[in-house]
Amino acid sequence: MGAAIHFVQGLPIVLMALTIVVAVVAVGWLLVSLVGRFSSARLRKAYLDLPPVLCGALMAGQAILCAVLMSSVWKDLGSAHQSVLQEARALSFAAKLVDEKSNPEWRPAITAYARAIVQREWESMSKGAEDAEARTTLDRMHTMVINGWPGQSASLRSALGTALQEIEVARQNRLMAAIDFIPDEVWLSVVISALAVLAFSSMLLSHVPGTARITVTMYGIVIGIMWFSVIAVDRPFTGKISVSNAPIARLATPP
């Protein structure tokens, strides 16, 4: 399941949407054909007694499930964006606190940290791996503040400590958001729910195959659009609709 979703996410956004919708509609048409070909006369008669309202209930369940997922992934996207902005603001503030003459290593360290995030960690963190150089650079900045330098006042050390703490919090939030995507087990539930909708529609309208195909096509389009709205933002830093690294990238070049 994860491999299929990863493949779809690699497509251009329009092609992604079309692929998802066409795939769901194709499965619906396949189910209509299978029900029509392999159902016995006894089953066909039993299909006539199926309550039509149950089809609407099943579709409502699919819609509610997708709505919950959409709300979750879009909320996660907003949280990921806020963590990037918070980290960039804290880095920028920390850079401005220290005069370049009093500590010439401070601003280059911030630049190196930002560059490591943009060039390597932005991709690796979606696989659950933080960049070693970024971590080492941030630790070195902590060490510089603790050890101090000539002209560093107590108030400056306190302000830098607070800024570094904010960077750490924002960094952890960003790393956690990067791997906070929908598990395969949840996607399996979504797929089974959609199959139930399409299969029930195929059985309910098995005596009118043309109507059955039209119905599963409409349901397939709606289901495909809902799935696309979730899949497109399920990877907040690498998906087609994702958080930009621009706020941090601006700090990756020397002033």
C-alpha positions as CSV (number, residue, x, y, z in Angstrom):
1,M,0.0,0.0,0.0
2,G,2.8,2.4,0.9
3,A,4.7,1.7,-2.3
4,A,1.6,2.5,-4.4
5,I,1.0,5.7,-2.6
6,H,4.6,6.7,-2.9
7,F,4.5,6.1,-6.6
8,V,1.4,8.2,-7.1
9,Q,2.9,11.0,-5.0
10,G,5.8,11.1,-7.4
11,L,3.5,12.0,-10.4
12,P,2.8,15.6,-11.5
13,I,-0.2,16.9,-9.5
14,V,-2.7,16.9,-12.4
15,L,-1.6,13.4,-13.4
16,M,-1.8,12.3,-9.8
17,A,-5.4,13.4,-9.5
18,L,-6.4,11.7,-12.8
19,T,-4.6,8.5,-11.9
20,I,-6.3,8.2,-8.6
21,V,-9.8,8.9,-10.0
22,V,-9.3,6.7,-13.1
23,A,-8.0,3.8,-10.8
24,V,-11.1,4.0,-8.5
25,V,-13.5,4.2,-11.4
26,A,-11.8,1.3,-13.2
27,V,-12.1,-0.8,-10.0
28,G,-15.8,0.1,-9.9
29,W,-16.3,-1.0,-13.5
30,L,-14.4,-4.2,-12.8
31,L,-16.7,-5.0,-9.9
32,V,-19.8,-4.4,-12.1
33,S,-18.4,-6.8,-14.6
34,L,-17.5,-9.5,-12.1
35,V,-20.9,-9.3,-10.4
36,G,-22.7,-9.5,-13.7
37,R,-20.6,-12.4,-14.9
38,F,-20.3,-14.6,-11.8
39,S,-23.6,-14.0,-9.9
40,S,-26.0,-16.9,-10.1
41,A,-29.8,-16.4,-10.7
42,R,-30.4,-16.9,-7.0
43,L,-28.0,-14.2,-6.1
44,R,-29.4,-11.8,-8.7
45,K,-32.8,-12.3,-7.1
46,A,-31.3,-11.6,-3.7
47,Y,-29.7,-8.4,-4.9
48,L,-33.2,-7.0,-5.7
49,D,-34.0,-7.2,-2.0
50,L,-31.0,-5.1,-0.9
51,P,-32.0,-1.8,0.8
52,P,-30.8,1.1,-1.4
53,V,-30.4,3.3,1.7
54,L,-27.5,1.1,2.8
55,C,-25.5,2.3,-0.3
56,G,-25.9,5.9,0.8
57,A,-24.9,4.9,4.4
58,L,-21.7,3.2,3.1
59,M,-20.8,6.2,1.0
60,A,-21.4,8.5,3.9
61,G,-19.0,6.4,6.0
62,Q,-16.4,6.7,3.3
63,A,-16.9,10.5,3.1
64,I,-16.7,10.9,6.9
65,L,-13.5,8.8,7.0
66,C,-11.9,10.8,4.2
67,A,-13.0,14.1,5.8
68,V,-11.3,13.1,9.1
69,L,-8.1,12.3,7.2
70,M,-8.3,15.5,5.2
71,S,-8.7,17.5,8.4
72,S,-5.7,15.7,9.9
73,V,-3.3,16.1,7.1
74,W,-4.1,19.7,6.4
75,K,-3.8,20.5,10.1
76,D,-0.4,18.7,10.1
77,L,0.6,20.8,7.0
78,G,-0.2,24.0,8.9
79,S,1.7,22.8,12.0
80,A,4.7,21.9,9.8
81,H,4.7,25.3,8.2
82,Q,4.6,27.0,11.6
83,S,7.5,24.9,12.9
84,V,9.6,26.0,9.9
85,L,8.7,29.7,10.4
86,Q,9.5,29.4,14.1
87,E,12.9,27.8,13.5
88,A,13.8,30.4,10.8
89,R,12.7,33.3,13.1
90,A,14.8,32.0,16.0
91,L,17.8,31.5,13.8
92,S,17.5,35.0,12.4
93,F,17.2,36.4,15.9
94,A,20.1,34.5,17.2
95,A,22.2,35.7,14.2
96,K,21.4,39.3,15.0
97,L,22.2,39.1,18.7
98,V,25.9,38.4,18.2
99,D,28.3,41.0,16.8
100,E,30.5,39.5,14.1
101,K,33.6,41.1,15.5
102,S,33.1,39.7,19.0
103,N,32.5,36.1,17.7
104,P,33.3,35.6,14.0
105,E,32.3,31.9,14.2
106,W,28.7,32.5,15.2
107,R,27.0,33.6,12.0
108,P,28.9,31.1,9.8
109,A,27.7,28.4,12.1
110,I,24.1,29.5,11.6
111,T,24.7,29.6,7.8
112,A,26.2,26.1,7.9
113,Y,23.2,24.8,10.0
114,A,20.7,26.3,7.6
115,R,22.5,25.0,4.5
116,A,22.6,21.4,6.0
117,I,18.9,21.5,6.5
118,V,18.1,22.8,3.0
119,Q,20.6,20.6,1.1
120,R,20.2,17.3,2.9
121,E,17.9,17.2,5.9
122,W,14.9,18.4,4.0
123,E,14.8,15.1,2.1
124,S,16.2,12.8,4.7
125,M,13.8,13.8,7.5
126,S,10.8,12.4,5.7
127,K,12.6,9.0,6.0
128,G,13.0,9.5,9.7
129,A,16.7,10.5,9.6
130,E,18.1,13.8,10.8
131,D,21.3,15.2,9.2
132,A,24.4,14.6,11.3
133,E,26.1,17.8,10.2
134,A,23.1,19.9,11.2
135,R,22.9,18.2,14.6
136,T,26.7,18.7,15.1
137,T,26.6,22.3,14.1
138,L,23.7,23.1,16.5
139,D,25.5,21.3,19.3
140,R,28.6,23.4,18.6
141,M,26.5,26.6,18.8
142,H,25.3,25.4,22.3
143,T,28.9,24.8,23.3
144,M,29.9,28.3,22.1
145,V,27.2,29.9,24.3
146,I,28.1,27.8,27.3
147,N,31.8,28.4,27.1
148,G,31.3,32.1,26.2
149,W,33.6,34.5,24.5
150,P,35.2,37.9,25.3
151,G,32.5,40.6,25.7
152,Q,29.6,38.1,26.2
153,S,27.4,39.5,28.9
154,A,25.0,37.5,31.1
155,S,22.0,38.9,29.4
156,L,23.4,38.0,26.0
157,R,24.1,34.5,27.1
158,S,20.5,34.2,28.5
159,A,19.0,35.5,25.2
160,L,21.1,33.2,23.1
161,G,20.2,30.2,25.3
162,T,16.5,31.1,24.9
163,A,16.9,31.4,21.1
164,L,18.7,28.1,20.9
165,Q,16.0,26.4,23.0
166,E,13.4,27.8,20.6
167,I,15.4,26.4,17.7
168,E,15.6,23.0,19.3
169,V,11.8,22.9,19.9
170,A,11.0,24.0,16.4
171,R,13.5,21.5,15.0
172,Q,11.9,18.6,16.9
173,N,8.5,19.7,15.8
174,R,9.7,19.8,12.2
175,L,11.3,16.4,12.4
176,M,8.2,14.9,14.0
177,A,5.9,16.5,11.3
178,A,8.0,15.0,8.6
179,I,7.2,11.4,9.5
180,D,3.7,12.1,10.7
181,F,1.9,10.6,7.7
182,I,-1.1,8.2,7.4
183,P,-0.2,4.6,8.3
184,D,-0.8,1.8,5.8
185,E,-3.4,0.3,8.2
186,V,-5.5,3.4,8.0
187,W,-5.2,3.4,4.2
188,L,-6.3,-0.2,4.1
189,S,-9.4,0.7,6.0
190,V,-10.1,3.5,3.5
191,V,-9.7,1.2,0.6
192,I,-11.9,-1.5,2.0
193,S,-14.6,1.0,2.8
194,A,-14.5,2.3,-0.8
195,L,-14.6,-1.3,-2.1
196,A,-17.7,-1.9,0.0
197,V,-19.4,1.1,-1.6
198,L,-18.6,0.1,-5.1
199,A,-19.4,-3.6,-4.6
200,F,-22.7,-2.8,-3.0
201,S,-23.6,-0.5,-5.8
202,S,-22.7,-3.2,-8.3
203,M,-24.9,-5.7,-6.6
204,L,-27.8,-3.3,-6.0
205,L,-28.0,-2.4,-9.7
206,S,-26.9,-5.7,-11.2
207,H,-30.2,-5.9,-13.1
208,V,-29.4,-2.7,-14.9
209,P,-25.6,-2.8,-15.8
210,G,-25.6,0.5,-17.6
211,T,-27.0,2.3,-14.5
212,A,-24.6,0.4,-12.3
213,R,-21.6,1.6,-14.4
214,I,-22.9,5.2,-14.3
215,T,-23.3,5.0,-10.5
216,V,-19.9,3.5,-9.7
217,T,-18.4,6.1,-12.1
218,M,-19.9,8.9,-10.1
219,Y,-19.0,7.3,-6.8
220,G,-15.5,6.6,-8.1
221,I,-15.0,10.3,-9.1
222,V,-16.0,11.5,-5.7
223,I,-14.0,8.9,-3.8
224,G,-10.9,9.6,-6.1
225,I,-11.2,13.4,-5.4
226,M,-11.3,12.8,-1.7
227,W,-8.3,10.5,-1.8
228,F,-6.4,13.0,-3.9
229,S,-7.1,15.7,-1.3
230,V,-5.4,13.5,1.3
231,I,-2.6,12.0,-0.7
232,A,-1.4,15.3,-2.1
233,V,-0.5,16.7,1.3
234,D,0.3,13.4,3.2
235,R,4.0,14.2,3.0
236,P,4.2,17.8,4.4
237,F,7.8,18.4,3.3
238,T,8.1,16.4,0.1
239,G,4.6,16.1,-1.3
240,K,3.2,18.0,-4.2
241,I,1.5,20.4,-1.8
242,S,4.2,20.9,0.8
243,V,5.9,23.4,3.1
244,S,8.6,25.5,1.4
245,N,12.1,25.6,2.8
246,A,12.5,29.2,1.7
247,P,12.5,30.8,5.2
248,I,15.4,28.7,6.2
249,A,17.1,28.8,2.8
250,R,17.4,32.6,3.1
251,L,19.7,32.0,6.0
252,A,21.8,29.4,4.2
253,T,23.8,32.1,2.3
254,P,26.3,34.4,4.1
255,P,24.9,37.9,4.7
